[in-house]
Structures are given as C-alpha cells and as structure tokens.
Amino acid sequence: MPLEHHPLTREFPQQGDVMRKLMQSHPHFPRLAGEYEALDKRIYEIEDGREAVDDLTLQGLKLQRVGLKDEIADLLRKAGSA
C-alpha cells in the first residue's frame, strides 16, 4: 500500500475558504492545524522507515491525529454554518 500524507487540504477539500478564515480569526484553530500537520508528517516518516517506533506508539500517534481531525472538523462545521 503506498504511503500518503493526510494534509488538512486533502482531508477537507471543500473547506478551504473556511480554513483560511479560521486561520486568521479563530484563537485555537491555527494551533490545532499546526499540531495536526506536524503529527501527520511524523506518522508519514515513521511509516516510511525514517523513524523507528513500536506499533503501539504508532497507533497512539494515529489516534491522536484522529482526535485532532475531529476537533478541526467540528470547528469547520460550526464556522461553515455560521
């Protein structure tokens, strides 16, 4: 299976305008987005073999990424309906 990054622009392709708006106006969105992107990059590097961690650690990182994605999706949903 080929490795893939999961950037927010790919995860939420229809929400680009809302993301840009939140990056400028929301007090926490830029931090969440930055954490998500950094975590996604680390997961990619682990899966690519550039960083060695055990499977349990990798699973924990993936769950953390899902949690951040859920928070971001919630903010996008609220901002899109406002």
Buried (B, 14 or more C-beta within 10 A) or exposed (E): EEEEEBEBEEBBEEBEEBBEBBEEEBEEBEEBBEBBBEBBEBBBEBBEEEEEBEEEEBEEBBEBBEEBBEBBBEBBEEBBEE
